[in-house]
Amino acid sequence: MPELFAPSARPADVRALGPLIPVARLLPGPVHYAMAGGGSHGAVQWGLLQALSETDLTPDALIGTSAGALSGAVYAEDPLSGLNRLAYIWGQLDTHFVMSENWLSRLANARQIALVSNDTERQTLAGLLTAQTFADLSLPFSAVATDAATGQAVVIDSGPLVPALLASSAIPGALPPVEIEGRLLFDGLASANLPAMPAVRRGAGAVVVLDTGGRDPGELNPTARRVLSRLAAILATAQRREQLRDAAARVPVVLLPTPGGLAGNLDFRHTMQSAAQAYSSARAFLAALARDHDGPLAPGLYCDPEQRGLGSDLRSVIRPVTP
């Protein structure tokens, strides 16, 4: 199994050298960062977190699904070193750190509960995190999974950390579900891939959404990788708009811009380029948000109206922010 390296010490905080962008005054607390799932697209969240680190905003809590749960847990463990560690992690991560076996060739055998075990992913996560439990983290953090019996979102915020992350990223059919407190759980993609409403239900006064970019699965062709990418895109897009609409009707929701036209979410070849694009666009967006507003934001979806995937059903809640 390949070894994934990430610094475990507390290096110097990574922050802008110039004045911080003043956005904290705009967001009524507590402020929650909601971090979406998206496989390899999770790398863009490093860029988004880097942009947020150049503001005066500090999150009161984080909630994440699948890849967003990984990034959220690393950041919540130690925000000072989290950005640096995420850069190392996403710069090296690929499918071999999750599924070391020749998993695509095993699609022919459909009589097993999953294509591969989660042993490789378990070892990877254990090596990345010093924290053993949620209580060991520096910031409140929750991971979102899906109850296999009911299809409902399950928010995990206590107990051992690694099993919760395994459950949140257990792609149905590819990785096995994880039993926690008597319930079989699998990937939160199926119930709340973008966990804005779970954040609101947990008391968020404002939600900052760290999405994972526009999905472009391309033309459907008979390869397992392409089919899984398309399935993920369909599931994520359908509930993404519902999560944003319902949350924005209750609290201010800031949707940071992310790159569009990304490759499939199992393609790790250009992750850091995508992260760099996300950083640049998010920083410009946050500067525009601070420029255009003086006081606390009212409920609504504050976003770049040109961002793809918003849909006509969100028009009533969109509050345009143009960098």
N, C-alpha and C positions, 0 to 999 in steps of 0.2 A: 504494500500500500504506500503511495507517495505521502510525504510528510508536508503539511502545510505550516509555514513559518509565519508567526506574527509576534512582534515584541510584547513581552509581558510586563515590562517595567513601566514607569510613568514618565515618558518623555515630556519635553516642554509642550505647553499648550500651543495649538496651532490656531492663531488668530490674525486678523488683519492688522497691518502696521498702522493704518490710518484710522480716522474716527469710525466708530461703530455706527451702522445704519439704525436709526431710532424707530423701532417698530413695537417695542414692548408696551408703550403707552396706548397703542391701538387695540390691544387684545385683552379683553376682560379675563381674569383668571378664574380657576386654574387653566393653564394652557397645556393641552395635550398634543403630542406629535403622533399622528396616525400613519403608520408605515405599511404600505401595501406589499403583497406578494408579487412575484414575477420572475422567479428563477434567476437566470443570469442578468436580467434587467435590474435586479436589486442593487447592482453596482452604482446605478445613478443616484441612489440615496446617499452614497458617500459624498458626491458632488453637492447634493442638496443640503446635507448637514454642514459641509464646509461653508456654503453660502450663509446658512443660518448662524454659524459661529462668528460671522462678521457683522452681526447685528447685536443689539443689547438684550436680546430675548434669551431667556433660560427656560426650558420646559419644566413643568411641574410633574409630568408623567409621560410615559411612552407606551404605545400599544402597537403590536405588529403582527402580521400574518405571514407565515412561510418565510421567504427570503427577508421580508421586512422584520420578522421576529428575530432572525439572526442579527441583522444590523442593529435593531433596537436593543437587544440584549448586550451586545458588545459595547454600544454607546452608554447604556445605563450602568454597566459595570464600573466604568470610570470615564466620565465625559472628557476629562483632561487628556487622556491618551486614546480615547475611542476613535477619533478621526484618523489618527496615525495608524492605528491597528486595522481599521477598516480598509485603508488604502492598501496595506500589505495583503489583507485577506482577499479582497476582490481582485487585486492584481494577479493572484496566483490560482484562484479557485476555478475548477472546471468539474465536469461530471464525474471524473475519477475520484474526487474527494467525497462523493455521495454514493455512487454506484460503481464499485471497482470491477465488478464482473462484466462480462460481455452481455449486458442486459438486453440490447436490441435483438440479439439472436434468440432470446428466450421467449419472445412473443408467441412463438408457435405452440408453447405449452400453456394453455389457458386454464388448467385445472388447479393451479396453485393460487394462494391468496395474494401474492405479489411476485413481481418479476425477480426481485432481489431482496435480500435482508437489509436492515438498516444498520448493520454492524459497522460498516465503513463510515457512515454519517455520524454514528454515535462516537466513534473514536475521534473523528475530526472535531466535533463540537467539544468533546472533553479536553482536547488539546488546545482549543482556542480560548476557553473560558476558565478563569481562576475561580469565579463564583460557583458554588455548588447548588445554592438555592436562590429563590427570588429574594429572600431576606438579606442575602449577601450583596445585593446590588446597591449602587449609590443613589440611583433614582428609581421611583416606582415604575414598574414595567409589567405589562401583561402580554401574553401570547394568545392568539385566537386560533382555535381548531374547530372542526365540525363533528358533531355527534353522529356516528354512523347509523344509529337507530332512528333518530328523529330528523336529521338534516339541519338541525339548529346550530347556530354559533355557540361555542363554549369558550368563555374567557378564563384563562388560567393565570393566577397571580400569586400562587403560593406553592410550596413544596419544591422538589428537585427541579432544576432548571433544564437539564438536557432532555429528559423525557417530554417536557412541554414543547421544546423546540422540535423534537422529532415528530410529535403529533401534529404540530402546526404545519409541517412541511411533508407530511406523508401523502405523496401523490397517489390517489386511488388507483390500484392495479399495478403500480410500479413499485411502491414501497409499502410495507405492512402498516396497518393501523396500530395505534399505541393505546394500551389500556391504562387509564388514569382514574382512580377512585371508582372503579367498577364500570366505567363507560369506555367503549371503543371509539377512538378519535382518529380522524384523518385530516388532511390538508384543509386549512381554513379558506382556501380558494373557493370551495363549494358553498360557503355561507356568508363570509364577510371578508373577501380578499382585500378590500380597502376599508379598514375598520373605523369609519367615521362615526357611525351610530353607536357602536360599542363604547367609543370614547365619550360620546354625549351621555350615554346611560350611566357612565361611571363618574359623572359630575363635571365634565369639561365645560368651562365658560367660553372657550374658543378652541378650535381645532386647526392645527397646521397639518396639511396632508402632504406626505412624501410619497408620491405615486412612483411607478416604475417605468413610465414612458409609454409612448404609443406602440401598439402591437401590429406587426405586419407579417402574419404567417405565410403570406404568398399563396400561390395556387396550390390547391390540394393535390398531393401526389401520394402514391402508396408507400410511404416510408413511415415507420413508427415515430421517428422524431418529429416529422412534419405534422402528423395526425395529433400527437400530444400537444404540440405548440398551438395548433388551431383550436383544440378543445379548451385549452387554458384561456386563449383569447376570447372565445365565445362566453365562457363562464364569467370571466372577469369583467368584460364589457357590460354584460347585462345587469349585474348588480352594482357596478361602479356608479352608474348614474342614480340608482335608487339610494345608495348610501349618501352620495353628495346632496341630493335633493332633500332628503329627510333631515339630515344634519343641518343643512344651511337654513332650513325653515325654523330652526330652534336657536342656533348660535352662529356667530361669524365663523366661516370656514375659509381658510386661506389655502388655495390649491396652487402649489408651486409648479411652474412650468417644467416639462420634461421633454426629452428629444422624441421626435416621431420617427416612424419608419424603421424601427429597430428590427434586427433579425429575430429568429425564434428564441423563445426563452430558455432553450437548452444550448444556445450558441454563446460561448464564452470568449470568442476571438477578439471582440472590440469593446470589452467592458469598460476599460479605463478611458477610452476616447469618449464613450457615452457619458461617463461620469464628469469628464471635463466640460462637455457641452452643457450638461445639467447645471453645473456650478455657474457657468457664465450667464445662462439665461435666468437662473433663479436669483442671482445677485442683482441683476438689472431689474427684475420684477420687484424684489423687496425694496430697492431704492425708489421705484415708482410708487409703490404702496405708501411708503413714508412721505413721499413728496405730495401725494394727492389727498392725504387724510390727516386731520389734526387731532381728533379725539377718538374715544372708543368706538369701534366699529359696531354697527347694528347687525342682526342676523342676516345672512346672505352668503353667496359663494363668490369670493373675491379671486378672480382668475383672469388670465389673458383670454379674451373672448375668441381669439384665433386658435387656441389650443384644440387639437383634434380630440374627438370622442366625447364632446360635451352633450350633444343631442338637443333637439328642440324642447324636450320635456324639462330642461333646466333653465330655460329662458327667464322664467318668472323669478328665479332666485339669483341669477348672475349679476354681480356688481363688477363691471369691467375695470381692469387695471392694465394700462397700456404702457409698457416700458419705453 
